[in-house]
Amino acid sequence: MIAPLAAVDLARRVAADIPDGSYANLGIGLPTLVADVVGPDKEIVYHSENGILGMGPAPAPGTGDPELINAGKQPVTLLPGGAFFHHTDAFMMMRGGHIDVTVLGAFQVSERGDLANWITDVATMPPAVGGAMDLAVGAQRVLVMTTHVTREGRPKLLPRCSFPLTAAGVVDRVYTDLAVLDVTPEGFVVLEMAPGLTAVELQGLTAARLSFADELGVLPTG
């Protein structure tokens, strides 16, 4: 039986790949969990497109400042040395290539590294571009954190995206609850898989063709 990784375990795996000293932007949804699990051996400076640099972890329940929120309108804290500024300056940082890493959610990712994460075919879900387009083309490295399939069981990793693109050919690595995959000129290469999952099972849940690393790793849990 396939056992997908818990969201916090997936966040820990993503956090392990963010270098110490990075300036990072975390997208809305699953990516926000990454900030809560980065180890004490790393100093990551978190950027938010609504005008914050140096965000800290979420405040304890009932202690948050309603005027201190991230781009997803979630309460955050500010670390010593943190700063506030106009969102125009925040977007200039993104567009100017000053963000080392961005972790974004996704509705679809193509084998060419195309990203679709702002609109779907569900009428009840309004489109929401936010800063994703600017981050996708401006960050030095683009990591995607998502579930491997939709709630309906449809693959998210495709030969071509069917939803409108956020940006073309920008994704470097994809982290799902079943696998870690690099985007290469030859398509998706699986680096790690969830415990107990087979290559055949993973391919069956993926519309794009998969290749597998010679030394295939196992995603850590717990």
C-alpha positions in Angstrom: 0.0 0.0 0.0 1.3 3.4 -1.0 1.9 5.7 2.0 2.5 9.3 1.1 4.7 11.4 3.3 3.2 13.7 5.9 3.4 17.4 5.0 5.9 18.1 7.8 8.2 15.3 6.6 8.1 16.7 3.1 8.8 20.2 4.5 11.9 18.8 6.3 13.1 17.3 3.1 12.8 20.6 1.2 14.5 22.5 4.1 17.5 20.2 3.9 18.2 21.5 0.3 18.1 25.2 1.2 21.7 26.3 1.7 22.8 28.1 4.9 22.7 31.9 4.4 20.1 31.9 1.6 17.6 34.6 0.9 14.4 32.6 0.4 10.8 33.2 -0.5 8.2 30.6 0.5 4.9 30.4 -1.5 1.4 30.1 0.0 0.2 26.7 1.2 2.5 23.8 1.8 5.8 25.8 1.3 5.1 27.9 4.4 5.8 24.8 6.5 9.4 24.9 5.5 10.3 27.8 7.7 9.1 25.9 10.8 11.4 22.9 10.3 14.7 24.5 9.2 17.4 23.2 11.6 19.2 25.5 14.1 22.4 25.0 12.1 21.1 27.2 9.3 20.4 30.9 9.0 17.8 31.5 6.3 16.6 35.0 5.6 13.0 34.9 4.6 11.5 37.4 2.1 7.8 38.1 1.6 6.5 40.0 -1.5 4.2 42.1 0.6 7.4 43.8 2.0 9.2 41.9 4.7 12.8 40.6 4.9 13.8 38.6 8.0 10.5 36.8 8.8 10.6 34.6 11.8 8.3 31.6 12.7 4.6 31.8 13.3 3.7 33.4 16.6 2.1 31.4 19.4 -1.7 31.3 19.2 -3.3 34.5 20.3 0.0 36.5 20.3 0.2 37.6 16.7 0.2 41.1 15.5 -2.6 41.6 13.0 -0.5 44.0 11.0 2.4 41.6 10.7 1.4 39.1 8.1 3.0 37.3 5.2 1.7 37.3 1.6 -0.8 34.6 2.5 -2.2 36.8 5.2 -0.9 34.5 7.9 0.6 36.0 11.1 4.4 36.0 11.3 7.1 37.3 13.5 10.1 39.4 12.7 13.6 38.3 13.6 16.3 40.8 15.0 17.5 42.8 12.0 14.3 42.3 10.0 12.9 45.0 7.9 9.7 46.3 6.4 9.4 48.1 3.1 7.1 48.9 0.2 5.9 45.9 -1.8 7.4 47.6 -4.9 10.8 47.2 -3.4 10.0 43.6 -2.5 9.1 42.9 -6.2 12.3 44.6 -7.3 14.3 42.1 -5.2 12.5 39.3 -6.9 12.8 40.6 -10.4 16.4 41.6 -9.9 17.6 38.1 -9.1 18.3 38.8 -5.4 16.3 35.8 -4.1 18.4 32.7 -3.9 15.6 30.1 -3.5 11.9 30.1 -3.9 9.6 27.2 -2.8 6.3 27.3 -4.7 3.2 25.2 -4.7 1.9 23.8 -8.0 -1.2 22.6 -9.8 0.9 21.1 -12.6 4.6 20.8 -13.6 5.7 19.7 -17.0 8.7 17.5 -17.9 10.2 20.7 -19.4 10.0 22.5 -16.1 7.0 24.6 -17.0 5.0 25.7 -13.9 1.2 26.1 -13.6 0.1 27.3 -10.2 -2.2 30.3 -10.5 -5.5 29.0 -12.1 -7.2 25.6 -12.6 -10.3 24.4 -14.4 -12.4 24.6 -11.2 -14.8 27.5 -11.4 -15.1 27.8 -7.6 -11.4 28.4 -7.3 -10.6 32.0 -8.3 -7.3 32.7 -10.1 -4.5 34.0 -7.8 -1.3 35.1 -9.5 0.3 37.0 -6.6 4.1 37.1 -6.8 4.5 33.7 -8.3 5.3 34.8 -11.8 8.0 37.2 -10.6 9.5 34.6 -8.2 9.4 31.8 -10.9 11.5 33.9 -13.3 13.5 35.9 -10.8 14.7 33.5 -8.2 18.1 31.8 -8.7 16.6 28.4 -7.9 12.9 27.3 -8.1 11.7 24.4 -6.0 8.2 23.1 -6.2 6.5 21.5 -3.2 3.2 19.7 -3.9 1.2 16.5 -3.7 2.0 14.0 -6.4 -1.6 13.7 -7.5 -4.8 15.8 -7.1 -7.5 14.9 -4.6 -9.3 13.2 -7.5 -6.1 11.2 -8.2 -5.1 13.0 -11.4 -1.3 13.3 -12.0 0.3 16.7 -11.5 3.5 15.8 -13.3 2.7 15.9 -17.0 4.4 15.9 -20.4 2.7 19.3 -21.0 0.7 21.5 -18.6 -3.0 21.8 -19.5 -3.5 24.8 -17.3 -2.2 28.3 -18.2 1.4 28.7 -17.3 2.9 30.8 -14.5 6.3 30.5 -16.2 8.0 28.3 -18.8 11.0 26.1 -18.1 11.8 27.5 -14.7 11.4 24.5 -12.2 14.7 23.0 -11.0 13.4 20.3 -8.6 10.0 18.9 -7.5 9.3 17.6 -4.1 6.0 15.6 -3.8 4.6 13.4 -1.0 5.9 10.4 -3.0 9.2 11.5 -4.6 11.9 14.0 -5.2 12.6 14.7 -8.9 15.0 16.8 -10.8 13.9 18.5 -14.0 16.6 17.8 -16.7 16.8 18.3 -20.5 15.7 14.7 -20.7 12.7 15.1 -18.4 12.0 14.1 -14.8 14.7 12.1 -13.0 13.6 10.5 -9.7 16.2 10.9 -7.0 14.2 9.6 -4.0 10.9 7.8 -3.4 8.7 7.3 -0.4 9.4 4.1 1.7 7.8 1.0 0.2 7.0 2.6 -3.2 8.1 1.0 -6.4 9.2 2.6 -9.6 6.3 1.0 -11.4 3.8 2.4 -8.9 5.3 5.8 -9.1 5.2 5.8 -12.9 1.6 4.7 -12.7 0.7 7.9 -10.8 2.7 10.1 -13.2 1.6 11.2 -16.6 5.2 12.2 -17.7 7.8 9.6 -18.4 10.2 9.1 -15.5 13.8 8.2 -15.4 15.4 6.9 -12.2 18.8 7.8 -10.6 21.3 5.0 -10.4 21.5 5.4 -6.7 17.9 5.9 -5.8 17.3 7.2 -2.3 14.5 6.8 0.2 12.6 9.8 1.5 13.1 10.2 5.2 10.1 10.2 7.5 9.6 11.1 11.2 
